[in-house]
Amino acid sequence: MANRRRGEVALQLGDTRYTLCLTLGALAELEDAFGVQDLMALTERFGTGRLSSRDLLMLLSVALRGGGHGLSDAQVANLPLHEGIEPVAAALADLLLMTFGGGEPSPNPPSSQETSAIHAPSPGMTR
């Protein structure tokens, strides 16, 4: 079960419930993967709301490993999406808000029309 106080978010894929978490190691992995120098640059990248499917895959892979799941990027790429991309996008948006935006879940999870973008707060914004 996901512990929101520790910044964890739950995601159900197929018959399996996963825990997503952006640990310090996971954040360092994201900095490296996205070619940014620091957390502010990472926040700015996520704050644009424009992420490719490769970006989502990397974010999901790192968040799963941060949540304690020893899955490779290839294994994550092959996880079932029986419910489509919307639950993944919503969980990742919630995770970004938990990590960068003060710890509260998004009051309005992304709709099916917003699954191509993840909205995280811009640097310096407060809730």
N, C-alpha and C positions, 0 to 999 in steps of 0.2 A: 504494500500500500504506500502511495506517495505521501511524503511528509512535507507539506507546504512550508513549514517553518525552516526546513533545510533547503528550500528552493526546488523541491521536486514536483514534477507534474506527471500524471498518469496518462498513458496512451494505450488504447486497446487496438491491436492489429490481429485480425483473425481470431483465433481462440486464445491468444496470449495477451496478458496485460503487462505492459512495460513501464518502468520508471525512467523518466528523463531528468537529467540534472546537469547543470553547467558548473562543474567543479573548477578550481583554479587550474588544474591540469587540462581540463577540457577547454577552458578559455585560452590557454597557451596554445593548444592544438589548433583552435580556430584562428588565432592571430597568425600562426604559421601558414595554415591552409589558405587564408584569404590575403596573405602578403601584407599585413598591416603591422605597425610597430608597437601599438599599445591599445589599451582598453578603450580609450576615447575614439580612436580610429575604428575599432570594431563596433562601438556603439553608433558611430556615424554611418557605417556601412549598413547596419541593420535598420537604422532610423530612416533610411530612404524608402523602405517599404517595397523595394524592387529586388526580389531575389529569384535567381533562376532555379530550375529543378536540380541542377548540380549543387547550388548553394543549399537548397533544402536537404538534399541527400547528405551533404557534409555536416550540416547542423544536426540532423537527426542522428547520424552515425556517432558524432562526438557526444551528443546528449545521452544517447543510449549507453555508451561506454562510461560516461560520467555517472550514470544511474546504476552502474554495476553489471551491465550486460556485456559480456566479452564477445561482441560481434564485429566482424571485419566490415569494411565498407561494402565489399561484394555481397556479404550476407544481408546487410541492411538493404541494399538495392533490390534484393529478391524477396523482401518481406511482403506479405499479401496486403493489398489495398482494396479489400472487398467493399469498403464503405467509401471508396474514392480518396482523393487527396485532402478533402476538407477536414477530417478529424486530425490528420497530421499537421496541417497548417494551423489549425486552432490550438493544438497542444504546443507547437513550437512558438506561436505568438504569445501564448500564456507563459511559457518558459522564459522568453525574452523579457516580458514584463516583470516576471518574478526576479530575474537576474539584474536587469538594468533599470527597472521602473518602480521600485519601491515595494515589491512583494505582493501586491494585490492582483488577482486575476482580472483579465479584461472584462469590463461590464458588458460589452457587446462583442461576443466572439465573432470571428470573420464569417460572413455569409458565403454561400457557394459561389457568389460572384466575385468574392475577394480572395479566393484561394490561390491566386497567382501572386499575391503580395502578402507580406507579413508586416504588420505595423508595430514597431517598437517606438518608444518615446525618443524624441531628438535629445541630444546632449543638453543638459541644463534645464530640461522641462521637469516640472514637478506635477504630482497628481493631486 
